[in-house]
Amino acid sequence: MAEQFEVGDHVRWNSEVGHVSGVIIEKYTEDVDYHGYTHHCSPDDPQYAIKSDKTDHIALHKGGALTKAP
């Protein structure tokens, strides 16, 4: 099981443009439709909505793709 994060945690992930960091603004524990796609999640495998520090873009990622940022 991936590490669990909470709203307000500062995290980073690797994207196609390199490492990106941001703040978790929402935690999803049930399937969610986002930008036309169904993202599958559960209490044991949630997905997180993260607002990028640089662009204010919001991305959804599973915990396995995230690490805590300093």
PyMOL commands that set and color helices and strands:
alter all, ss='L'
color gray80, all
select helices_A, chain A and resi 63-65
alter helices_A, ss='H'
color red, helices_A
select strands_A, chain A and resi 10-15+18-28+32-34+37-39+47-52+58-62+67-68
alter strands_A, ss='S'
color yellow, strands_A
deselect
rebuild
show_as cartoon
